[in-house]
Every structure is written in C-alpha cells, then in structure tokens.
Amino acid sequence: MLRPAAALAAAVLLCGCAALVEPLEQSLLYRSRPAGPERFAAILERDSGVEEVRIATADGVQLHGLLKRARGATPGSRYPLVIVFGGVARETSWMVNWGDKPTEWGWLLVNYRGYGLSQGTPNERTILADSKLIYDWAAARADVDPAGIVLLGRSLGSHFAVALAAERPVRAAILATPFDSLAAIGDKRYPLMPTGALLNGRYEPAALAPKISVPALFVLAEDDDVTPIEHGRALADAWGGPKTVVTLAATGHRFVEWRQEYWRALSDFLRQVAPSQRRLAGSGIVQK
C-alpha cells in the first residue's frame, strides 16, 4: 500500500512541516478512483433492489454510494446489513452485484472521499469521521436492524472497520486481507523510510483490536504481497472476541473476491452471526 517516497518523508520530518503530512499521506496511501454518474445510473437501471446513497458530512462534503437492500424486504420489516470499507484503489460500486452474497442481508457500499462520486480528499482523519457518519445513517434507517450491522473491511478498509467497531455497537466484523500495523509493513518494505515516525501511531488496528469483543472473520490470502499474511495473523491474534481465520491457498491480494471460497466463508459467518441466531461462542481461532 505504500509507495517509495523515503526522501520526501524524511524531508517532512526533518523540517517539521506538519502541514505536509496529510498531502504526503494522500500520495502514499490513497489512489482516488472517480467514476462518472453513468456508471451508477447503469447499476440502478439494471437492479431495482439497489438505491443511490448520498450522505452530507459536517464539513460540507457529500459522500456517495449504493445500498443493495435485502431481497424480499417488505415495508415495516428490518434486515441485517453489511457495511463495506474498500481498499486503496477500490471504487466500491463494482461489488454491489459481485459474488455469491447472502441475499437476506443488505449491503452498503459508500465510497471514500475522492472515489466514485464522493467529493473531497481522502485521509485517515476524515475517513474515520465519515465511517461513523455512515454507520449512524444506516442504523437510523427504518428498514435496517441496528442490532444486525456487520462491518466488512478489505485491505486498507480493515483499519477503518476495526476503528469503527471500537466506537460503535456492531454485530460482528469481517476483515479481508487485513494488517496489524501499517508502520510494521512499511519498515519491512522500505527500511530507509521513517514510516513509524511519519505515521505517528496511526493505521494501527492491532492497538484497538484487544478491546473489541464481537466475533470476527479473518480472510487471509496465502500469497499476499500487499498486506502479507503474517500481518493478518497478528491482527487475529490481537482480536479480543471470538474469531475464525480462513486462509485462501495460492491466492494473491488482488484476487480474493474471485475465489468462491471467499464468498462461502462470508456466507457461513453471516449465517452464524445473524441476529435471529446465537452469536459465536468461545475465543479460540478456528482454522479452515
């Protein structure tokens, strides 16, 4: 997820230019993916079960995304919901009808700032605030069961899912190709880049994980060259609640959603944590 920029990072630290930290963060971590309105119009035309989502932030930015309602949802009923947080280069609308997702769940995919039709510029500070706003918007809907909200974080999105799970009541979390510490990954990949000092304690989901007690599913890619598998295992080890760890053999970081085993693991987990059923018990890792 990090691009080589050791010289620029060192210059920022040496001169103490705090005003440059967020622009540097944006250039290293975020690869904005704008998309035209025609992309979303085509999705909405094809699927009447999908609705357009627009959420206004306190600083005047409009977030944009899609909500795929549970199949067969009727007026007055409520369905459980998966809120998705994407990766570095993922504009999330592609996933609304991708994969064998359980249809009794709703799926909410709101793009980060600068992605899709969402306005603004992405950075950790704003996305952390936006994630809570998205959760609150979803929990307040008349057709969503607020006791049945599950967070799905993919790659960089796993950090935001963990942070939100530490701040809001959620049913469970699904963390796909996650990491424990971005600084730890950066130190290995770019030993000359002062990653730890630059990040200054940010992007450290493993620091939050021990205090989260809800069940979690960890989906790891055996051949992950972006968030190496040992960093996903470290986050699972730190998790404070029950956890299931699924490893996709011979799979790289970018191809997780192409594996049927991924969708089967999600479906099995969501079936276990559905509000109408008992929550997972125990605290040991189940290896599959």
N, C-alpha and C positions, 0 to 999 in steps of 0.2 A: 504493500500500500504506500510505502514511502518511496519517493524519487530521490536520486542522489543530488543533494544541494548542500554539501558539507561546508563549502566556503561561505556561502550566503548565511547559513545558520550560525557559523562561528562569528561572522561579522556582526550579526544582530546581537549575539550575546556579549561580545566584547565592547560594543559601543553602547549597550544598554538601551537600544531603541525599541522600547516596548510597543510603540505604535506599529512596528513592522511585524510583530509576532503573528497577528491574525492573517495578514496577507500572505505571509510565509506558510502558515498552516493551510490556507486555501490552495496554494500552489503545490504543496506536497501531498495533501491528503484527498482533496476533492477534485473530481473531474466532472464538472457540471454537464448535464445532458438535457438541454432544452428540447422540447418537442412541440410541433405545431398543433393547433386546435383540431385539425383534420384527423389526426391520429386518434384523438379521444372521441370525436364525432363518429368515426367508423365503428369503434367499440360499442358505443351507446346504441347505434343503429342496429348492430347485429344481436345485441343481448339486452332484452327488456328487463332483466334482473339486475342490471348494473346501473348505478346512478352516479352522476358527477358530484364531486365534493369540493366545496370552497370554504376555507376557514380563514378568518381575518385575525392577524396577530396584534398584540398591543402596540407594536411599533409600525403599524400600517402596512405590513406585508400580507399578501394573500397567498395562502397555501392551496394547492390544487391536487386532487387525486380522484380515485374511484372507490366506490363501495359496491361489492357484489353481495347482494342480500342472500340469506339462506333460501334454498329452493322450497317453495311451498309456504313461505311465510305469509301469515294471514293477519288482517287488522286486529289489533288487540293482543297478539302473541309476541313473544320475545325470543330471540335466538342468540346463542353464544357467538362471539366474534373473535377473529384473529386479526390483530393489528400488525402490519408488516413494516419493518425498517430495512431498507435495502443496503447494498454495498457501495463501494467507492464510485463505480462507473455505471450504476444501475438506475435507469429511469423505470419506475416500478409498474407502469401500466401493462407491460408485456405479460406480467404474471397473472393478470386478473382471470384469464381463462386457460392458464397453462397448468398442466399437471393434473393428477387424479386427486383433487382436493375433496374432502368430505363435504357434501352439499348441504348438510344440516347446520353448518357453520357459515356465518358471514365472513367476508374478507375485506379489510380496509387497507388500501394502499395509497398513502398520501406522500407525494414527492418532497424530498428535501428542497430547501431554497435553492433556486438556480437549476433545478431539474424539472423536466416536463414543462408544465405551465406555472409552476410555483415561482413566485417572484423572490427577489432578494439574493443575498450571497451566503453560502453555507459556511458555518464554522461550528465548533463544538458548543459554544455558549448559546447560540441561537437555536441550534437543533435540540439541545437539552430542554430549553424552554418550550419549543414547538411540540416536542413529544408529549409533554404534559397537557398542552392545549388540545392536541389531537385526542388523547385519552379522555379528557373531560368532555369534549364534544361527543365522542362515541358513547360514553357512559350515560350521557343525558338524553340520548335518543329513546323515543318511546318503544321502538322495535328491537332494541338491544338489551340483553340481560347483563346488567353491570357486574353481576357475580360470575359471569362466564367469559371474561375477557382474557385472552391469551396473547402474549407478545411473541412475535417471530422476528428475530434479528439475524440477518445474513452478513457475515464478514464484518465490516465496519459497523453495520447496523446492530451487531450483537452488543456493542458497547452501549448504544442508546437504549436497547431493550433491557439490559441489566440495570442501567441507571434509572429507568422508569419503574422497573419492578421494585426498586428500593424506595421509590417515592409514592407509588400508588398501589391500591389493593388489586392484585391480578390473580387469576386462577392458576396460571402456570406460565412458563416461558419455554420457547423453542429457540435454541441457539445453534445456527448452522455455520460451519467453518469459523468458529469464534476464536478469540485470543484473550490471553490473560493480561497482557501489558504491551502496549504499542512501543514503549521505550525499550522493552526487552527484545522485541523483534528488531527494532532499529539498531540496537547496539550490536547484534549479531551480523546484520546485513551490511551496515555502514559503520564500521568501527572508528572511522575518523570523524564521524558526525556526532556532535554533542547532543544526541537525541534526548537523553534523560533531562538534561538541564533545559533544553528548549521546550519540552512538553511540560515540565514542572508539575508532575503529578497528575496530569490529565490523561485521558484514554487509558485508565487503569481499572477495568471491570473487576479484576480479581480482588481489588481492595474493597469493593462493595458486596461481592458475592457471599461472603460468610454470614451476613446479616439477613439474607433473603431465604425464607423458609418454604416457599412454594415449590412444587415439583418442576423439574426442568428436563427437557430432552436435549442432548448434545449430539449433533450430527457432524462427524469429522470426516474429512477426505484424506485417505491414506497418503496420497501423493501431492498434498497441498504445498505449493511453492510460494504462496502469498501469506497465509496465516498457518505456518507449519503445525502439524498435528500435535506436537508436544505442548504447544501453547493452548490448544483447545483442551487437552487433557488437564493441564494445570488449572484452567478455569473450572473444569468439572470438579477437580479435587477440592477447590476452594468453596464450592457451592454449599450453602447452608441447609438446603432442603433435599428431599428425595431426588434422585437423578437417574436417568437412563442414558447410556452412551452407545451410540450406533456408529460404527466405522464403515465407510463405503470403500471397499477394497479397489485398488487400481483406479482411483478417481482423483482428478486434479481439482483445484479450487474452482475453476470456471464451469465445471460440468456437473455440478451436484444436482441441479434441477432436471438434468437429462436422465437421471437414474431412477428407475421405478422403485428401487429400494428406499429412496429418499421419501417419496410420497407415501409409501406403505408405512414407513416409520412415523411420519406425521399423523397419518390416519389412525394408527394404533394408539398413539399417545393421546390424541384428541378424544378418542373414544374412552380412554381411561379417565381423563380429567373432565369429561363433560359434566355440567352442573347436576344432571339428574343421577349421576353415579357417584360412588365413593371416590374420594381422592386417593392418590397413591400413598402407600404407607411404607415405612422403613426409610433407611438412609443410605443403604449400600448402593454401589454402582452396579447396574445390570449391563453386562456386555453382550452385544448381539453381533 
